[in-house]
Amino acid sequence: MKFSVFQVSRKGERQKNEDRMGYCYTRSSAVFILADGMGGHPEGEVAAQLALQAISVLFQKQAHPELPDVAQFLSEALLTAHRHILRYAMSRNALDSPRTTIVVAVLQAGRVSWTHCGDSRLYLVREGALLARSKDHSLLAQNLLHTAGANSPNRNVLFSCLGSPTKPVFRVAGPVTLHHADRIMLCSDGLWSNVSDDELVAELSNKPVNQAVPDLVEKALREGGATCDNVTCLALEWVLPDALAPSPDSISTDAISDDVFASTVQAGWPDAADDDFDDAAIERSIAEINAAIRRSAIKKV
């Protein structure tokens, strides 16, 4: 595999940056992850980091050097991340669990597949055109608003994320066969809410990713102004095996051995892929959280 990759995360006007991103690869497979910890809930940055670490460990466990089933891996990855966020909350007797949105893409056999939960997005750009874009799990994006439509104050409310008491909503998209110079971008809502799709496509199409990514992030920060959210972007350019690498940021996995695993995700939680926290345990945990919330509400009254 050959790809050129670049990533940037900026805090914006929030008290802290709760976004996290990273990627892992072997000789024959690569996974790219971006998570946006949700404000309004405790420790959004922890939820985002836990999600990255859980998926990274799962990828290392399964990719030898290819994933046996990409679609199954993506589904398992989101559920594993979700479970470990809940486990973290329960281990601390939290009344509310940390939560995060997420988008995950896998490159393997010259194709890309992806999944997401919430409003962190994936864009696939080819020859100056938007080939594919993930669809937010918001009331407006899913046409779930019956009145007021785009003017509703609830239009951007998310109905799914990782770490909530309900099972995350997601589906696996792809695989899409990649062409030379295809661009794939993962980003948080701090980017796409301030930069139009047309501008995103133009930047990704006309510049190498190591220029397009920082330029897009800076533009989002300027447009967002005093209320700008955290802005995080990870983008890559696919390179055909017999083509020259397009930039110093390019990665070629051809020379590495089958047992090599590389990752930009910070190490930690080494048991993150051990799926002993089964569905029954999750349901018990959710019931305990909800019961604790009810008890707290009764005491306040």
N, C-alpha and C positions, 0 to 999 in steps of 0.2 A: 504494500500500500504506500501511496505518497499523498500527502496533503500538507497544505500550508495553514497554520492556525495562529490566531491572536485573540487575546482576551483582556478586557479592562473592566474594573468595577470602581465606581465613584460614589461617595456618600450622599451627595445631594444636600438637601436642607433638613434631613432627619437627624435625630440625636446620635444615631449609630447606623452603621451599614449592616443590615440583616440579610443581604444577598450573599450567596456562595456559588462558586462554579469550579469546574475542573474536568479533566479528561484522563482516561486510562487507555492503554493499548498494548496489544501483543503483536506478534508478527503478522497476524491475519485478521485482527478484529480491533475495533476501537469504540469506546463509549464516551459520549460528551454529556455533561450534566450541568444544569443551572437551576438553582432553587432560590426563591424569594420568600424569606421568613415574613410572616404576616404580623403587622402591627395590630394592636387591639387585643392581642393574646400575649402571654408571657414568653420570653426567650425565643423569639422568632429566629434569631441567628443560630440557636442551638438546634431547632427543628431542621433548618436548612443544612447545617453541617452534618447532623445525624443522617439525613437523607443521602448526602453525597458519600459519606463513609460506608453506609450500609450497601449502597449500590456498587461502590468500588470494590468492596470485599466480595460481594456476590459475583462480580465480573471476574475477579482474579480466581475465584473458586471454579468457575465454569468454562472460561476461555482457555483452551489448551490445544492449539493457540486460537481455535475458532469456538464460538458459541454453538452448541449443538442445535439450538432452536432459538432464533433471534426474537420472534414474537413472544414465545414463552418467557424468555429472559426479561423482556421489557415489562410484561405483566407481573412477573414475580418480583422484579426490582421495585416497582411502585408499592406493592403490598408489603414487601419486606421493610422498606423505608417507613411506611405508615405504622407498621407494628412496632418498630423500634422507637419511634417517637412516643407512642402510647406507653411502651415499657418505661421509657425515661420519665414520663409524667407520673406513672404509678409508683416508681421507685422513690419518688419525692413526695408522695401523697398530695399531689397538686390538685387544686380544685378546677383548674383549667389546663389543658395540655398545650404545649407549643404547637404552632401550625405553620405550614409552608406550602407555597405553590411549587411546581416543578415541571421541567421539560427535559426529556432524555432522548438522545439519538444514538443509534448504533450503525457503524459502517462495517460492512463485511461482504466479501465476494463482489465488490464493485457496486454495492447497493446500499441504500440508506432506509432505515425504518425508525420510527419515533413514536413516542407517546407523551402525554402531558396531563397535568391535573391543575386546574386553576387558570390563571391568566398569564403565566410565563409562556412565551411563544417560540415557535420554530418557523423560520422562513427558508424556503428553497428557491433560489434564483438561478435562472438559466438564460444565457444570451440576452440579458437586459430585460427579462420578463419574470414576473412572479409565478412560479410553477406550482407552489403549494404553500399554505400557511395554516398553522393549527388554529382551532376555533376555541375561544375562551369559554370556560365554564362559568359564565356570568348570565344574569337574567336577560340582558339585552342581546348578547351574542347568540343565545339559544332560543330566542323568540318566545321567552316565557313571560313577557310583560303584556298584560291585557289592556292596560290603560296608560296614557301619557307617553308610552313608547320611549323614544330617545330622550325625552324631557323628564322622565321619571327620576326622582332622587335615588331610587334603588337600581338604576340601570346597570351599574357596575358591581353590584353585590355578587359575590361568588357563592355558588351553591356546592362547591366541592373543593377539597384541599387535602393534604396529608396531615394527619394528627387530629382531625376532628372525630367526634364520637360516631359518625356515620362512615360507612365504607366508601372509599374514594371512587369517584366516577372517572373513567378513562377508557380509551380504546387505542389499539395499536394501529398506526397508519404505515402504509408501504407494504412491501419494499418497492422503492423506486430505483431503477438502474441509473447510475450516475454517468454524466458526460464530462469530458475534459473541461475544466474551468467552472464547473457548477459551484455555486456558493451556498453554504448552509449556515444560518445564523440562529443562535439561541439568545434570547434576551428577556429581561424583566420588564414589567409594565412601565417602569420609569423611562425606558427608551421609547417603546412604541406609542405611548400616550402623548409624547411630545414631538414625534417625528412621523410624518405620514408614510404610508406604504410606498407611495411613489418615490419619495425622497430616499427611503431605505433601499429600494431596489436600485435607484440611480447610483447611490454611493457604493453599494456592493458590486455593481456591474462595472463601474468605471475606475475603480481603484483596487490595488491589492489589499488583502484583508488587514495587513499591518498598518495601513493608512486609513481604510474605511472605518474600522472599529473605533479608534480614538476620535476620529472626526465626528462620527455619529453620536458618540457619548458626549462630546463637548457641545454639539448642537442641542441634544436633549436637555442638558443642564442649562443652557442659555434660554431655551424656550420655556422650560419649567419654572425658571425664575425662583422667587422666594418660597414657592410651595413645592419645589421639585422633589420627587421621590428619589431613592437610591437608583442609580443607573448602572446596569450590568449587561455586558455583551460578550459573547464568545462566538467567533465566526471562523469558518475554514473554507478553503478552496480545494476541491478534489483535483488530483493530477493523475493522468493516465500513467501506467507503469513505465512506458517507454519514453515519456516526456521529461524534459528537464525540470527540476524543481524551480518554482516561480520566485522564491524569495528566501532570505536567510532564516526565516521562521518555519521553513518547511521541514517535514519529518518524513523519512523513508524508513519503513520497517523491514525492507528486504534483507538487510544484512544481519538482523538479530536472530537469535536462535529461537526454537519453538517454546522453550521454557522461560523466556524473558517476559517480565511484566513491568511496564512503566506506568507511573501515575503522578499527576500533579495534585491529587487530593491528599490533604493532611491526614496522616495516620492517626488511628485511635479506634476505640470500641472494637477490638479485634474479633469479638464474637458476633459482629453485626449480621453475618449471613447465616448464623445458626438459627434455624426457624423453629425453635422450641416454643415460641410464643404463639400458639395456634389460635384458630378462630374462636374456640370455646373460651380460651383465656382472655382474648380480646373482648369478647362479649361480657365476661365477668368484670373486666377492668372498666369498661364503659358504664356498666350498671353501678359500680362503686363510685365512679366520678359523679354520675348524675345524682346518686343518693347523697353524696357529700354536698353537692350544690343545693339540693333541697333542704338538707339539715341546716346549712348555713343561712338560707333564706328564712327559715322558720325562726332561728335565733334572732335574726335582725328585726323581725316583726315583733 
